[in-house]
Amino acid sequence: MNLANKVLVALALGIIVGLGLNFSDLANHPWVDQNIIGGLFHVIGKLFVNSLKMLVVPLVLFSLIPGIIGIGDISLLGRIGTKAIVLYLVTTAIAITTAIVFAAGFGIGKGMSIPSDVSFAGKESSSFSDILIGIIPTNPVAAMANGDMLSIIFFSIFFGIALLSVAKQSKELIGLIEQINAVVMHMVTMVMYFAPIAVFCLVAKAIAELGIDLLAQLAGYVLVLLLALMFHMLVTQMVFLKALAGLDIGIFLKKIRTAQLFAFSTSSSGATIPVTLRTVQQRLGVDRAVSSFSVPFGATINMDGTAMMQGVATVFIANMYGVELGTGDFVMVIATAVLASIGTAAVPAVGLVMLTLVFNQVGLPVEGIGIILGVDRLLDMVRTAVNVTGDAVVTSVVAKSENRMDLDIYNDPEAGMIEDT
């Protein structure tokens, strides 16, 4: 059994165990909660996620620099960057528009009054000018320590361009960076061997802690958001892939499954970067020159799933509070969500922080976020999978347009697969 199937089985078992703990009320038993859910499951899951996060910075740094060396043409890097940015922003705008259409069409939230004693404190977002200024790090080491992905990408590109200009005198350094990159990629493969156990623990813990009663109360919101997310991932993104790159959709969905499962389990696009990079390079055949830039960049600014949550949540809360939103308000929601996605950290539940900005723009009470807070953990898992799928779609489209994709690898079902050794 290959890794993807093992992870899928672990995911299913995690859901079954989590539901069993929740339905039997064992999740509320002090010993089970402290030693199993908050102990064993939490520790194993956290160790795995930390292992992935540990590899993000060295992987981006030592993959992007030799990738730029391999391009050899700085104008090509500019084209890759421009295409990626435009596609990411366009898909995010389409995503939230789709979500608003779905939510408004189903009329979710009308006539409902769900009491919530959960408060949610809003958080101020950095201004667009601050985000632009922050792209250039005053201290590259501090940027790497803090995981500031845009700053890391900028420094890597800058370093790569400088190294490219003195490539003849720096062959040993380039060779060393290539070797380090190969080692880091192998470390990713080693960590992924432990994925099934970790995925089981992560999912079982999340499902066990999710209140089933609350899920039933918010069924309309949950179902409409899930429907919109699935439509965007399986229809909109696949139309982009087929129309702009002409790639086989079935092959793509089969090969991207592992990255989707990792994203679902960790709820973090950032933590999934090592898996996504390995998948698009070794399974889909994307050249490192494209993937090493597009994937970490997408994990930072591509928030399709998060934007969809904001669209559905805005309509849901507005209907609950009886607030009429006009066309101008919806345009403001779309614009705010797209702009807020730039520079937002790729970490779990960041969508709720972004949602406060959207609510403030259209005059909705931020306290309304407390109503959907209880089910957000599950939905965060799904929308992260949508985000990661979008990263892979845009990366593949850009690579195909620049003839930086090995179609033999893409069409080979066994390419890059991790098997038992």
C-alpha positions as CSV (number, residue, x, y, z in Angstrom):
1,M,0.0,0.0,0.0
2,N,1.4,3.4,-1.0
3,L,1.6,6.4,1.4
4,A,-1.4,8.2,0.0
5,N,-3.7,5.1,0.6
6,K,-2.2,4.6,4.1
7,V,-3.0,8.3,4.9
8,L,-6.5,7.9,3.5
9,V,-7.1,4.8,5.7
10,A,-5.7,6.7,8.8
11,L,-7.9,9.6,8.0
12,A,-11.0,7.4,7.9
13,L,-10.0,5.6,11.1
14,G,-9.4,9.0,12.8
15,I,-12.9,10.2,11.9
16,I,-14.5,7.0,13.2
17,V,-12.6,7.1,16.5
18,G,-13.2,10.8,16.9
19,L,-16.9,10.3,16.3
20,G,-17.0,7.4,18.7
21,L,-15.3,9.4,21.5
22,N,-17.7,12.3,20.9
23,F,-21.0,10.3,20.6
24,S,-20.1,8.1,23.7
25,D,-19.3,11.3,25.7
26,L,-15.9,9.8,26.5
27,A,-14.4,13.0,25.1
28,N,-15.7,14.8,28.2
29,H,-14.2,12.2,30.6
30,P,-11.3,13.9,32.4
31,W,-8.9,10.9,32.1
32,V,-9.6,10.4,28.4
33,D,-9.5,14.1,27.6
34,Q,-6.2,14.6,29.5
35,N,-4.4,11.5,28.6
36,I,-5.7,10.4,25.2
37,I,-7.2,13.4,23.3
38,G,-5.1,16.1,25.0
39,G,-2.2,13.8,25.7
40,L,-1.3,11.1,23.2
41,F,-3.2,12.4,20.1
42,H,-2.1,16.0,20.8
43,V,1.6,15.2,21.3
44,I,1.9,12.9,18.3
45,G,0.1,15.3,16.0
46,K,2.0,18.3,17.3
47,L,5.4,16.5,16.9
48,F,4.5,15.7,13.2
49,V,3.3,19.2,12.4
50,N,6.4,20.7,14.0
51,S,8.6,18.4,12.0
52,L,7.0,19.7,8.8
53,K,7.3,23.3,9.9
54,M,11.0,22.7,10.8
55,L,11.7,21.9,7.2
56,V,9.7,24.8,5.6
57,V,12.4,27.5,5.8
58,P,15.4,25.4,4.7
59,L,13.4,23.8,1.9
60,V,12.2,27.1,0.5
61,L,15.7,28.7,0.9
62,F,17.7,25.9,-0.6
63,S,15.1,25.0,-3.3
64,L,14.5,28.6,-4.6
65,I,18.2,29.6,-4.8
66,P,19.3,26.8,-7.1
67,G,16.0,27.1,-8.9
68,I,16.9,30.7,-9.9
69,I,20.4,29.5,-10.9
70,G,18.7,26.9,-13.1
71,I,16.5,29.5,-14.8
72,G,19.5,31.5,-16.0
73,D,17.2,34.2,-17.3
74,I,15.9,36.9,-14.8
75,S,13.2,38.0,-17.2
76,L,11.7,34.5,-17.0
77,L,11.6,34.8,-13.2
78,G,9.6,38.0,-13.7
79,R,7.2,36.3,-16.0
80,I,6.7,33.4,-13.6
81,G,6.1,35.8,-10.6
82,T,3.7,37.9,-12.5
83,K,1.6,35.0,-13.8
84,A,1.5,33.4,-10.4
85,I,0.4,36.6,-8.6
86,V,-2.3,37.3,-11.2
87,L,-3.7,33.7,-11.1
88,Y,-3.7,33.6,-7.3
89,L,-5.6,36.8,-7.0
90,V,-8.1,36.0,-9.8
91,T,-8.9,32.6,-8.3
92,T,-9.3,34.1,-4.8
93,A,-11.8,36.7,-6.2
94,I,-13.7,33.9,-8.1
95,A,-13.7,31.8,-4.9
96,I,-15.4,34.4,-2.7
97,T,-17.8,35.4,-5.4
98,T,-18.8,31.8,-5.8
99,A,-19.3,31.5,-2.0
100,I,-21.5,34.6,-1.8
101,V,-23.7,33.3,-4.7
102,F,-24.1,29.9,-2.9
103,A,-24.8,31.5,0.5
104,A,-27.2,34.1,-0.9
105,G,-28.9,31.5,-3.1
106,F,-29.6,29.1,-0.2
107,G,-30.6,32.0,2.1
108,I,-28.7,30.5,5.1
109,G,-29.2,32.2,8.5
110,K,-32.6,33.7,7.8
111,G,-35.0,33.3,10.8
112,M,-32.3,31.7,12.9
113,S,-31.2,32.8,16.4
114,I,-28.4,30.8,17.8
115,P,-27.2,32.0,21.2
116,S,-23.5,32.0,21.7
117,D,-21.6,32.7,24.9
118,V,-18.3,32.7,23.0
119,S,-16.7,36.1,22.4
120,F,-14.2,36.8,19.6
121,A,-11.8,39.6,19.9
122,G,-11.0,41.2,16.5
123,K,-7.4,41.8,15.5
124,E,-6.1,44.8,13.5
125,S,-4.4,43.8,10.2
126,S,-1.3,45.4,8.9
127,S,-1.9,48.1,6.2
128,F,-1.0,47.3,2.6
129,S,1.9,49.7,2.8
130,D,3.3,47.9,5.9
131,I,3.0,44.6,4.1
132,L,4.9,45.9,1.1
133,I,7.6,47.4,3.3
134,G,7.9,44.2,5.3
135,I,8.7,42.1,2.2
136,I,12.3,43.3,2.5
137,P,13.6,42.0,5.8
138,T,15.8,44.2,7.9
139,N,17.2,40.9,9.4
140,P,17.0,37.9,7.1
141,V,17.9,35.5,10.0
142,A,15.0,36.9,12.1
143,A,12.7,36.6,9.1
144,M,13.6,32.9,8.8
145,A,13.2,32.4,12.6
146,N,9.7,34.0,12.5
147,G,8.7,32.2,9.3
148,D,8.0,35.4,7.4
149,M,7.5,33.7,4.0
150,L,7.4,36.8,1.8
151,S,10.6,38.1,3.3
152,I,12.3,34.6,3.0
153,I,11.2,34.4,-0.7
154,F,12.6,37.9,-1.4
155,F,15.9,37.2,0.3
156,S,16.2,33.9,-1.6
157,I,15.5,35.5,-4.9
158,F,17.9,38.3,-4.2
159,F,20.6,35.9,-3.1
160,G,19.9,33.7,-6.1
161,I,20.2,36.5,-8.6
162,A,23.4,37.7,-7.0
163,L,24.8,34.2,-7.1
164,L,23.8,33.8,-10.7
165,S,25.8,36.9,-11.7
166,V,29.0,35.3,-10.2
167,A,28.1,31.7,-11.0
168,K,31.5,31.0,-12.7
169,Q,33.4,31.9,-9.5
170,S,30.9,30.2,-7.2
171,K,30.6,26.7,-8.6
172,E,31.5,25.1,-5.3
173,L,28.8,27.1,-3.4
174,I,26.2,26.3,-6.0
175,G,27.1,22.6,-5.7
176,L,26.9,22.8,-1.9
177,I,23.4,24.4,-2.0
178,E,22.2,21.7,-4.4
179,Q,23.5,19.0,-2.1
180,I,21.8,20.6,0.9
181,N,18.5,20.8,-1.0
182,A,18.7,17.1,-1.9
183,V,19.2,16.3,1.8
184,V,16.3,18.5,2.9
185,M,14.0,16.9,0.3
186,H,15.0,13.5,1.7
187,M,14.2,14.7,5.2
188,V,10.7,15.5,3.9
189,T,10.4,12.0,2.6
190,M,11.5,10.6,5.9
191,V,9.0,12.6,7.9
192,M,6.2,11.6,5.5
193,Y,6.7,7.9,6.5
194,F,5.2,8.8,9.9
195,A,2.2,10.5,8.3
196,P,-0.5,7.9,8.7
197,I,0.0,7.7,12.5
198,A,0.1,11.5,12.8
199,V,-2.9,12.0,10.5
200,F,-5.0,9.5,12.6
201,C,-4.1,11.4,15.8
202,L,-4.7,14.9,14.4
203,V,-8.1,14.0,12.9
204,A,-9.3,11.9,15.9
205,K,-8.5,14.8,18.2
206,A,-10.3,17.4,16.0
207,I,-13.4,15.3,15.5
208,A,-13.6,14.3,19.2
209,E,-13.5,17.9,20.3
210,L,-16.0,19.1,17.8
211,G,-19.5,19.5,19.3
212,I,-21.9,17.4,17.3
213,D,-24.9,19.3,18.7
214,L,-23.4,22.6,17.6
215,L,-22.7,21.1,14.2
216,A,-26.4,20.2,13.9
217,Q,-27.4,23.7,14.8
218,L,-25.2,25.2,12.2
219,A,-25.9,22.5,9.6
220,G,-27.0,25.1,7.0
221,Y,-23.8,27.1,7.3
222,V,-21.6,24.0,7.3
223,L,-23.3,22.3,4.4
224,V,-23.4,25.4,2.1
225,L,-19.7,26.2,2.8
226,L,-18.7,22.6,2.2
227,L,-20.7,22.5,-1.0
228,A,-19.1,25.8,-2.2
229,L,-15.6,24.6,-1.3
230,M,-16.1,21.3,-3.2
231,F,-17.5,23.1,-6.2
232,H,-14.5,25.5,-6.3
233,M,-12.0,22.7,-5.9
234,L,-13.5,20.1,-8.3
235,V,-15.0,22.5,-10.9
236,T,-13.5,26.0,-10.9
237,Q,-9.9,25.0,-10.2
238,M,-10.1,22.0,-12.6
239,V,-11.5,24.2,-15.3
240,F,-8.5,26.5,-14.8
241,L,-6.1,23.5,-15.0
242,K,-7.7,22.1,-18.2
243,A,-8.4,25.4,-20.0
244,L,-5.0,27.1,-19.2
245,A,-2.7,24.1,-19.2
246,G,-4.6,21.3,-21.0
247,L,-3.6,18.8,-18.3
248,D,-5.5,15.6,-17.5
249,I,-7.7,16.4,-14.5
250,G,-7.9,12.7,-13.3
251,I,-4.2,12.4,-13.1
252,F,-3.9,15.7,-11.2
253,L,-6.5,14.8,-8.6
254,K,-5.0,11.4,-8.0
255,K,-1.4,12.7,-7.6
256,I,-2.3,15.8,-5.5
257,R,-4.3,13.6,-3.0
258,T,-1.4,13.2,-0.6
259,A,-0.9,17.0,-0.3
260,Q,-4.6,17.5,0.2
261,L,-4.7,14.9,3.0
262,F,-1.8,16.6,4.8
263,A,-3.4,20.0,4.4
264,F,-6.7,18.6,5.8
265,S,-4.9,17.1,8.8
266,T,-2.7,20.0,9.7
267,S,-5.1,22.9,8.8
268,S,-2.0,24.8,7.7
269,S,-0.9,25.7,4.2
270,G,2.5,26.7,5.6
271,A,3.1,23.4,7.3
272,T,2.1,21.6,4.1
273,I,4.7,23.4,2.0
274,P,7.3,20.6,2.1
275,V,4.7,18.0,1.0
276,T,3.2,20.3,-1.7
277,L,6.7,21.0,-3.1
278,R,7.6,17.4,-3.2
279,T,4.3,16.5,-4.8
280,V,4.4,19.1,-7.6
281,Q,8.1,18.4,-8.3
282,Q,8.3,14.7,-8.1
283,R,4.8,13.6,-8.8
284,L,3.6,16.3,-11.3
285,G,6.9,17.0,-13.0
286,V,7.0,20.8,-12.3
287,D,10.5,22.3,-12.7
288,R,12.0,23.4,-9.4
289,A,12.5,26.9,-10.9
290,V,8.7,27.4,-10.9
291,S,7.6,25.3,-7.9
292,S,10.2,26.6,-5.4
293,F,8.7,30.1,-6.0
294,S,5.1,29.5,-6.7
295,V,4.3,27.0,-3.9
296,P,5.6,29.0,-0.9
297,F,4.3,32.2,-2.4
298,G,0.8,30.6,-2.9
299,A,0.8,29.3,0.7
300,T,1.2,32.9,1.7
301,I,-1.2,34.8,-0.6
302,N,-3.5,32.1,-2.0
303,M,-6.5,31.9,0.3
304,D,-9.3,30.5,-1.9
305,G,-10.8,28.3,0.8
306,T,-10.4,31.0,3.5
307,A,-12.0,33.6,1.2
308,M,-15.0,31.3,0.6
309,M,-15.5,30.9,4.3
310,Q,-15.6,34.7,4.7
311,G,-18.2,35.0,1.9
312,V,-20.5,32.4,3.4
313,A,-20.0,33.6,6.9
314,T,-20.7,37.2,6.0
315,V,-24.1,36.3,4.3
316,F,-24.9,33.9,7.2
317,I,-24.3,36.4,10.0
318,A,-25.9,39.2,8.1
319,N,-29.1,37.1,7.6
320,M,-29.1,36.1,11.3
321,Y,-28.9,39.7,12.4
322,G,-31.3,40.9,9.8
323,V,-28.7,43.2,8.1
324,E,-29.4,43.8,4.4
325,L,-26.2,43.8,2.3
326,G,-26.3,45.5,-1.1
327,T,-24.2,45.0,-4.2
328,G,-21.7,47.6,-3.0
329,D,-21.3,45.7,0.3
330,F,-20.6,42.4,-1.6
331,V,-18.0,44.1,-3.8
332,M,-16.4,45.5,-0.6
333,V,-16.4,41.9,0.9
334,I,-14.7,40.5,-2.2
335,A,-12.1,43.3,-2.4
336,T,-11.3,43.2,1.3
337,A,-10.9,39.4,1.3
338,V,-8.6,39.4,-1.7
339,L,-6.4,42.2,-0.3
340,A,-6.4,40.7,3.2
341,S,-5.1,37.4,1.8
342,I,-1.8,39.1,0.8
343,G,0.8,38.7,3.6
344,T,-1.6,36.7,5.9
345,A,0.2,33.9,7.7
346,A,-0.6,30.4,6.5
347,V,-1.5,29.1,9.9
348,P,-4.7,27.4,11.4
349,A,-7.7,29.6,12.0
350,V,-6.2,32.7,10.4
351,G,-9.4,33.1,8.4
352,L,-11.2,34.2,11.6
353,V,-8.8,37.0,12.0
354,M,-9.3,38.0,8.4
355,L,-13.1,37.8,8.8
356,T,-13.0,40.5,11.4
357,L,-11.7,42.9,8.7
358,V,-14.5,41.9,6.4
359,F,-17.2,42.4,9.1
360,N,-15.8,45.8,10.0
361,Q,-16.0,46.9,6.3
362,V,-19.7,46.0,6.0
363,G,-20.8,47.0,9.5
364,L,-21.5,43.5,10.9
365,P,-20.9,42.8,14.6
366,V,-17.6,41.0,15.2
367,E,-19.2,39.1,18.0
368,G,-21.1,37.2,15.4
369,I,-17.9,35.2,14.7
370,G,-18.3,33.6,18.1
371,I,-21.4,31.8,16.7
372,I,-19.4,29.9,14.0
373,L,-16.3,29.5,16.1
374,G,-17.3,26.1,17.3
375,V,-17.4,24.5,13.9
376,D,-14.5,26.4,12.4
377,R,-11.9,23.8,13.2
378,L,-13.5,21.2,10.9
379,L,-14.1,23.7,8.2
380,D,-10.6,25.0,8.5
381,M,-9.3,21.6,7.6
382,V,-11.4,21.4,4.4
383,R,-10.6,24.9,3.2
384,T,-6.9,24.4,3.8
385,A,-7.1,21.4,1.4
386,V,-8.8,23.7,-1.1
387,N,-6.0,26.3,-0.7
388,V,-3.2,23.7,-1.3
389,T,-5.0,22.4,-4.3
390,G,-5.1,25.9,-5.7
391,D,-1.4,26.3,-5.1
392,A,-0.7,23.1,-7.1
393,V,-3.1,24.2,-9.9
394,V,-1.5,27.6,-10.4
395,T,2.0,26.2,-10.1
396,S,1.2,23.6,-12.8
397,V,-0.5,26.2,-15.1
398,V,2.5,28.5,-14.8
399,A,5.0,25.7,-15.3
400,K,3.2,24.4,-18.4
401,S,2.9,27.9,-19.9
402,E,6.7,28.3,-19.6
403,N,7.5,24.8,-20.8
404,R,8.9,24.0,-17.3
405,M,6.9,20.8,-16.8
406,D,8.0,17.2,-17.6
407,L,4.9,15.6,-19.0
408,D,6.4,12.2,-18.9
409,I,6.6,12.5,-15.1
410,Y,3.1,14.0,-15.0
411,N,1.6,11.1,-17.0
412,D,3.5,8.4,-15.1
413,P,1.2,7.1,-12.3
414,E,4.2,5.7,-10.4
415,A,6.5,8.8,-10.6
416,G,7.6,10.1,-7.2
417,M,5.5,7.7,-5.3
418,I,6.6,6.7,-1.8
419,E,6.5,3.0,-1.3
420,D,7.4,0.7,1.5
421,T,11.1,-0.2,1.5
